[in-house]
Amino acid sequence: MRLTGARVFNLAVLVVTGIFFVSAFGFSPKARLLPLLVGGPAFLLSIVQTWEDFRRTPEPERKPLPADAVRRQNALLLWLVILAALVFLAGLTIGVAAFLGAFTRLVGRKGWGLSLALAVGSVIVIYGLFGVLLHYPLYRGLLDLV
């Protein structure tokens, strides 16, 4: 059995999700609800993925990606950094809404209507799920806009 990059990555994800899931049991019953709701399925899926990866034979080495594919990957990585910066500065609700609006408009080349609808819809879903249903305070960001 050869240890490939994909197998190392899957093992790392398994360890991180396992630590996340197990550490949730150290919280109070109310505080552990969200980590268990997120960590439980994530841990189970990482177990399945790791198991499947070790069952199948490794694929042969791949050719390097074309320059265009590398450029697209780097662009998406930059968008993920922008998302993290928006959430850090403006908070989760506004950061995700601004990101979805900008991403669908600029990268997806969708119209303003759909971009704004996704941004407003994300605010409704995030606030409705975490604020109203779970009574879970969300990160407000450095700027504390909401």
C-alpha positions in Angstrom: 0.0 0.0 0.0 1.5 3.3 -1.2 0.9 6.5 0.8 -0.2 9.1 -1.8 -0.9 12.7 -1.3 -4.7 12.1 -1.4 -4.4 9.5 1.3 -2.3 11.8 3.5 -4.9 14.5 3.0 -7.8 12.2 3.8 -6.1 11.0 6.9 -5.4 14.6 8.0 -9.1 15.5 7.4 -10.1 12.4 9.4 -7.9 13.4 12.3 -9.1 17.0 12.4 -12.8 16.2 12.1 -12.3 13.5 14.8 -10.7 15.9 17.2 -13.4 18.5 16.4 -16.2 15.9 17.0 -14.7 14.4 20.2 -13.8 17.7 21.7 -17.5 18.8 21.4 -18.4 16.4 24.2 -16.4 18.5 26.6 -18.8 21.4 26.2 -22.1 22.0 28.1 -25.1 20.3 26.5 -26.3 23.5 24.9 -22.9 24.6 23.7 -22.1 21.2 22.1 -25.2 21.2 19.9 -23.8 23.0 16.9 -20.3 21.3 17.0 -22.1 17.9 17.0 -24.5 18.9 14.2 -21.6 19.9 12.0 -18.8 17.6 13.3 -20.8 14.4 13.4 -21.7 14.3 9.7 -18.2 15.7 8.8 -16.5 13.0 10.8 -18.7 10.2 9.3 -18.1 11.4 5.8 -14.3 11.6 6.4 -14.3 8.0 7.7 -16.2 6.9 4.5 -13.8 8.9 2.2 -10.7 7.6 3.9 -12.0 4.0 3.8 -12.9 4.3 0.1 -9.5 5.8 -0.7 -7.6 3.0 1.0 -9.7 0.3 -0.6 -9.1 1.3 -4.2 -5.7 1.1 -5.9 -3.9 4.4 -6.4 -4.1 6.2 -9.7 -1.0 6.6 -11.8 0.8 9.9 -11.6 -1.0 12.7 -13.5 0.4 15.2 -15.9 0.9 18.7 -14.7 -2.1 21.0 -15.1 -2.2 23.4 -18.1 -1.4 27.0 -17.4 -5.1 28.0 -17.8 -6.3 25.6 -15.2 -3.6 26.8 -12.7 -4.7 30.4 -13.3 -8.4 29.5 -12.7 -7.4 27.6 -9.5 -5.4 30.6 -8.3 -8.3 32.9 -9.0 -10.7 30.7 -6.9 -8.2 30.6 -4.1 -8.1 34.4 -4.2 -11.9 34.5 -4.0 -11.7 32.2 -0.9 -9.2 34.7 0.7 -11.6 37.5 -0.1 -14.4 35.6 1.6 -12.3 35.0 4.7 -11.4 38.7 4.8 -15.0 39.8 4.3 -16.2 37.5 7.2 -13.3 38.7 9.4 -14.1 42.4 8.8 -17.9 42.6 8.3 -19.1 39.5 10.1 -20.6 36.2 8.9 -23.9 37.5 7.7 -22.8 40.5 5.8 -19.5 38.9 4.6 -21.2 35.9 3.1 -23.9 38.1 1.5 -21.3 40.5 0.0 -19.2 37.6 -1.3 -22.2 35.8 -2.9 -23.4 38.9 -4.6 -19.9 39.8 -5.9 -19.0 36.3 -6.9 -22.1 35.5 -8.8 -22.0 38.9 -10.5 -18.3 39.0 -11.4 -17.3 35.4 -11.8 -20.6 33.8 -12.7 -21.5 36.7 -14.9 -25.1 36.6 -13.7 -27.4 39.6 -13.7 -27.8 42.0 -10.8 -31.2 40.5 -10.0 -29.9 37.0 -9.3 -26.8 38.3 -7.5 -28.9 40.5 -5.2 -31.4 37.7 -4.7 -28.7 35.3 -3.6 -27.1 37.9 -1.3 -30.5 38.7 0.4 -31.4 35.0 0.5 -28.1 34.2 2.2 -28.9 36.8 4.9 -32.4 35.3 5.4 -31.1 31.7 5.6 -28.1 32.5 7.9 -30.0 34.8 10.2 -33.1 32.5 10.2 -31.2 29.3 11.0 -28.6 30.6 13.5 -30.3 33.7 14.9 -33.9 32.7 15.1 -34.0 28.9 15.2 -30.8 28.1 17.1 -30.4 31.4 19.0 -26.7 31.2 18.2 -24.8 34.5 18.2 -22.9 34.9 15.0 -19.5 36.5 14.6 -20.1 40.3 14.0 -16.7 41.2 12.5 -14.2 43.7 13.3 -16.3 46.6 11.9 -19.3 45.4 13.9 -21.8 46.5 11.2 -24.8 44.5 12.4 
